[in-house]
Amino acid sequence: MKVFLTIACLLLSANAVYALPAESTVDTTDAANILEARANLPGLNALQTKYAKAIIAQAKKDGVGAYGCQIAIVTGITEVVIFYLAFVNYESANSFSKTNLMMSANKAVPSSMKFPHDRVGTNGDAVGIFQQPASIYKNVPCDMNAACSAGQLYREIKKIQGWKNMDITTICQKTHYSNCDQYTERVGLATNVCKAGGL
């Protein structure tokens, strides 16, 4: 009898152990989504994070610090929304999240269409994340590269005397002549993104 009970206990234990993996299995799709979300910078998706990391790396390289990084992230996020407000319609702009970092090609700049892009813009000859006019920023491959175009923006910022003590709206007015109220709304997000990226 004792032998029978011992065998029965062993069998039950083996079945319990065998059942554990099936009961504790996590949906791999959910797990992948969780891991991807953790890898992203605050408030950004995977693509936007890729662009933001390039912008942050260039900020470190160019020595513009956290504030320069914040200016660039705010500019990248905001310029696409301003385009929709001005050239498409208000409803389309409102349907955008406040975190759109997008690489824009432009049919008015045919060479820009050869580079990877997320949208095709019609704002003059503006291209890239920062809507830089190709007539001024003539190196289109650079315009269509997140890090290189950020470097172009940082060079412009450095030309502004006392930029480190100016608010972002003043700097954007000097570099982009845009609706600066739109910039102000995104400063907090840009600060968090740059901080998470090490600045």
N, C-alpha and C positions, 0 to 999 in steps of 0.2 A: 504493500500500500504506500509506504514511504517513497519507494522508488517511483511509483506511478505519479505521486504528487510532485516530486522533484522534476520529473520529465515535463509534466503539465505546466509547472511554473516557468521552466526554461522556454518552453514553446510560446507561452503567453508573453514572456519578456522579449523574445526574439521578434514576435509579431508587433509588439509595441514599438520597439526600436525601428523595425522596418517601416512602420507607418509614419514615423516622425518626418522624414524628408517631404513626403507628399503633403502633409498638413501644413508644413512651414514654408512651402514654396511660394515665392513672390512673383507676381506677373512681371515677366522680363521687360515688357513694354513700359510699364509704370516705373520700373527700376531705372531703365535707360533715360526716361524723361526726367526723373529726379536727379540723376547724375549730370545730365546736360544742364539742367537749371542751376545746379550748384557750381558748374564750371563757368556760367555766364556772369558778367558784371551786373551790378544791381540795376534792375529795371530794363535790361536789354536782353534780346534774344541772341541766338548763336551767331548769326550774321553780323548783327550790330556790335556784338562783343568783339568779333574779329576786327572790325574797323576801329573800334575804340582802343583796342590793345595796340594797334599800329600807331594811332594818334598819340597814345600815352608814351610808347617807346620813343617816338620822335621828340616828344616834349622833354624826355629825359636826356636824349642825345643833344638837343639844342639848348639845354639849360634854361628853359623858361619856367620850370617849376610847376607847382600845383595850379597856380593862377593861370599860367599860359595854357595848361592842359584844359582847365575849366572853360576858358574862352573858346578853345577849339571844339570841345565837345558840344557846348551850347550852340555854337555856330553851325556845326554839322547837323544837329538835331533840328534846329529852327529853320534853316534855309529852305528845306523841302516844304515845311508847313506854310511859310510865307509865299512860296510859289503857288501853292494851292489856293491860298486866300486871294492872291492877286490875279492869277491867270486861269484858274478853274472855277471853283465856287466855294463858298463858306462851308456848305454841308460836307463837301469832300475833305476839307481841312479838318473839320471836327471829327470825321470818322477815323482820322489818323490817330494813333496813340501819340503821346508827347515824347516818344523815344525813337523817332525815325532817323536813323543814320542810313542814308541810301546813296549808292553810287549812281550818278546821273550821266547818261550819254545825251547827246543833242544832235538832231539831224542837221542843224545849221553848222555843226562841226563834224563832218563826215568821218574823220579819223577817229573820233571818240566812240563811234559805233563799233569799232573793231575790238574794243576792250570790254572785259566783263562789266556788266552794269545791271542795276536793279530796276531802272525806269528810264524812259526817254523823255527828256524835258523840252520845253519850248521857250524857255526864258532867255531871249536874246541868243548869245553864244556861250552861256554859262554851262559849265560841266563839272562833274566830280561831286564829292561829298559836300564841298564848301561853296558850290555854285560859283566857281572862279571863271571869269570871262576869258575865253581862249584868245581873244584879241590882246589881252594884257598878259595873261599867263600862257605863253605860246608853246610851252613844252607839254603837249597834250598827254603823252604817256605818263608824265608826272602828275598832271591834273587828275588822271584817272587811277591814281594809286593813293591809297589812304595815307601812308606815311609820308610820301614825297609831297603831296598836296598840303599836308599839315605843316611840313617844313616851309613851304611857300607862305602859308598864313603866319607862321611864327616870325619869319623874316619881316613881314609887314608890321606885325605887332611891335617888334623890337625897334622899328623906326619911329614909333610914337613916343615922344619924350614924356617920361613920367607914367608910362602905361601901368606899372605895377601898383600905382596909387589911384588909378581911375576905376570907376565902376564898369562892369561889362557892357552896359548899354552905351556908354560913351565910346568905348573901344569899337563896338560893332558899328556905330555910326561912322567912325573914321575908316573902317575897313570894308564895310559892306553897304552902307547907306540904306539900311533896312529898317523895318518896323521894330524898334528896339523893345517895345512892350512885350513882344513875343519872346525875346531873349530872356527877359527877367523871369518869366514863368518857369524856366528850365535850369536856372542856376543851381538849385538844390540837388537836382538829379545829377548834373554834371559834377558837382562837388563829390557826391557819393561814388560816382563812376571812377573819377581820378584817384580818389582815396583808396578804393578797392584795387586799383591798378598800381599802387605803390607811391602815389604823389599826394 
